[in-house]
Amino acid sequence: MTDQITGSKTPGRRMEGRRVIVTGAASGIGRATARLMAREGAKLALFDINEAGLSPVAKETGGIAILCNQTDSAAVDAAVAKAVTALGGLDGLVNTAGIIISGNLAATTDDIWRRVVETNLFGPFYLCRATMPHLQKTKGATVVNLASGAALVPNSGSLSYAASKGGIVGMTKSLAMTCAPNVRVNAIAPGSVNTPLITDRNGGKIPAGTAERYALKRVAEPEEIADAILFLSCVESSFVTGSTLAVDGGRTFH
Ligand SMILES: NC(=O)c1ccc[n+]([C@@H]2O[C@H](COP(=O)([O-])OP(=O)(O)OC[C@H]3O[C@@H](n4cnc5c(N)ncnc54)[C@H](O)[C@@H]3O)[C@@H](O)[C@H]2O)c1
């Protein structure tokens, strides 16, 4: 063991003492991650633009709620500074906040492209840049970025989304090289997950035919993605960096 490898593998203590920012914590995968990390002993700063959704998660997990629109780099810098002061340092970042807007090439306006790329790629970049000086002070610090299966297999229906998530995969690899050895940087590429990201566009339901695309013949629950995020955020993944882990019930076989 070296001092790069710190932390507990004991269930219930895997995030003990670790100070983590989770973005997109008001809903879906971010909320499930906040709940799991709190149960594993993390101290949390929870970022989102949705105040009504964020407050109950903060109350439940004991985390600090920080309203932050991640498309605004100055707002991200201020929010990270606030989080680091409140937590007394930083050991982890989970970049979960994101949006999707459907549209193939012909249907993708400048505005759609800009909104999706600003949220899904500029946002995580701003967060990585603002947190890295703090993460570098901790041996065994981690970043987990949310990519998507849309970055790994052809997806003609959401061009801007696929492009933004492809950017996440590339950014993750580059940061893994440049931020080592103190900070490990990984990504997760989920398949379809039962969250408002996909159900809001379909009357609160998973679109018909979605489950059949996966070997396991179902979509994921957000807690199943949170389990993978926990793995990449704790000592159990101490020799994993630069990876994009597909958590997709058998679709991309990545
Ligand atoms: N649900 C899926 O099927 C699926 C599949 C693959 C990847 N993902 C990715 O997982 C991540 C989480 O998605 P989810 O399914 O939990 O979605 P969700 O819609 O349930 O949650 C996303 C959260 O991000 C927040 N957010 C959006 N724009 C923001 C901004 N500008 N600043 C700050 N917060 C903002 C929203 O308020 C929301 O709370 C996203 O990056 C998404 O692309 C989801």
The ligand as an SDF file (V2000), in Angstrom:
LIG
                    3D

 44 48  0  0  0  0  0  0  0  0999 V2000
  -31.2460    9.2610  -17.4140 N   0  0  0  0  0  0  0  0  0  0  0  0
  -30.5790    8.6670  -18.3990 C   0  0  0  0  0  0  0  0  0  0  0  0
  -31.1250    7.8200  -19.1270 O   0  0  0  0  0  0  0  0  0  0  0  0
  -29.1270    8.9800  -18.6310 C   0  0  0  0  0  0  0  0  0  0  0  0
  -28.4060    8.1430  -19.5010 C   0  0  0  0  0  0  0  0  0  0  0  0
  -27.0560    8.4430  -19.7490 C   0  0  0  0  0  0  0  0  0  0  0  0
  -26.4570    9.5160  -19.1420 C   0  0  0  0  0  0  0  0  0  0  0  0
  -27.1890   10.3020  -18.2920 N   0  0  0  0  0  0  0  0  0  0  0  0
  -26.5080   11.4500  -17.7020 C   0  0  0  0  0  0  0  0  0  0  0  0
  -26.5770   11.3870  -16.2980 O   0  0  0  0  0  0  0  0  0  0  0  0
  -26.5820   12.6950  -15.7600 C   0  0  0  0  0  0  0  0  0  0  0  0
  -27.7150   12.8390  -14.7750 C   0  0  0  0  0  0  0  0  0  0  0  0
  -28.9210   12.6820  -15.4680 O   0  0  0  0  0  0  0  0  0  0  0  0
  -30.3010   12.3170  -14.7500 P   0  0  0  0  0  0  0  0  0  0  0  0
  -30.8820   11.2320  -15.5350 O   0  0  0  0  0  0  0  0  0  0  0  0
  -30.0990   12.1640  -13.2990 O   0  0  0  0  0  0  0  0  0  0  0  0
  -31.1190   13.6720  -15.0900 O   0  0  0  0  0  0  0  0  0  0  0  0
  -32.1200   14.5450  -14.2150 P   0  0  0  0  0  0  0  0  0  0  0  0
  -32.8130   15.4110  -15.2030 O   0  0  0  0  0  0  0  0  0  0  0  0
  -32.9110   13.6890  -13.3080 O   0  0  0  0  0  0  0  0  0  0  0  0
  -31.1210   15.4340  -13.3280 O   0  0  0  0  0  0  0  0  0  0  0  0
  -30.2810   16.4030  -13.9070 C   0  0  0  0  0  0  0  0  0  0  0  0
  -30.0760   17.5320  -12.9060 C   0  0  0  0  0  0  0  0  0  0  0  0
  -29.1990   18.4800  -13.5120 O   0  0  0  0  0  0  0  0  0  0  0  0
  -29.6520   19.7730  -13.1500 C   0  0  0  0  0  0  0  0  0  0  0  0
  -29.1860   20.7710  -14.1110 N   0  0  0  0  0  0  0  0  0  0  0  0
  -29.5550   20.9160  -15.4070 C   0  0  0  0  0  0  0  0  0  0  0  0
  -28.9570   21.9860  -15.9500 N   0  0  0  0  0  0  0  0  0  0  0  0
  -28.1660   22.5270  -14.9830 C   0  0  0  0  0  0  0  0  0  0  0  0
  -27.3030   23.6520  -14.9390 C   0  0  0  0  0  0  0  0  0  0  0  0
  -27.1320   24.4810  -16.0060 N   0  0  0  0  0  0  0  0  0  0  0  0
  -26.6440   23.9150  -13.7930 N   0  0  0  0  0  0  0  0  0  0  0  0
  -26.8280   23.1200  -12.7150 C   0  0  0  0  0  0  0  0  0  0  0  0
  -27.6530   22.0470  -12.6890 N   0  0  0  0  0  0  0  0  0  0  0  0
  -28.3150   21.7570  -13.8190 C   0  0  0  0  0  0  0  0  0  0  0  0
  -31.1750   19.6510  -13.1580 C   0  0  0  0  0  0  0  0  0  0  0  0
  -31.7970   20.6900  -12.4250 O   0  0  0  0  0  0  0  0  0  0  0  0
  -31.3750   18.2730  -12.5570 C   0  0  0  0  0  0  0  0  0  0  0  0
  -31.5410   18.3330  -11.1510 O   0  0  0  0  0  0  0  0  0  0  0  0
  -26.6640   13.6610  -16.9530 C   0  0  0  0  0  0  0  0  0  0  0  0
  -25.3820   14.1590  -17.2420 O   0  0  0  0  0  0  0  0  0  0  0  0
  -27.1650   12.7720  -18.0660 C   0  0  0  0  0  0  0  0  0  0  0  0
  -26.7590   13.2270  -19.3420 O   0  0  0  0  0  0  0  0  0  0  0  0
  -28.4940   10.0480  -18.0110 C   0  0  0  0  0  0  0  0  0  0  0  0
  1  2  1  0
  2  3  2  0
  2  4  1  0
  4  5  1  0
  4 44  2  0
  5  6  2  0
  6  7  1  0
  7  8  2  0
  8  9  1  0
  8 44  1  0
  9 10  1  0
  9 42  1  0
 10 11  1  0
 11 12  1  0
 11 40  1  0
 12 13  1  0
 13 14  1  0
 14 15  2  0
 14 16  1  0
 14 17  1  0
 17 18  1  0
 18 19  2  0
 18 20  1  0
 18 21  1  0
 21 22  1  0
 22 23  1  0
 23 24  1  0
 23 38  1  0
 24 25  1  0
 25 26  1  0
 25 36  1  0
 26 27  1  0
 26 35  1  0
 27 28  2  0
 28 29  1  0
 29 30  1  0
 29 35  2  0
 30 31  1  0
 30 32  2  0
 32 33  1  0
 33 34  2  0
 34 35  1  0
 36 37  1  0
 36 38  1  0
 38 39  1  0
 40 41  1  0
 40 42  1  0
 42 43  1  0
M  CHG  2   8   1  16  -1
M  END
$$$$
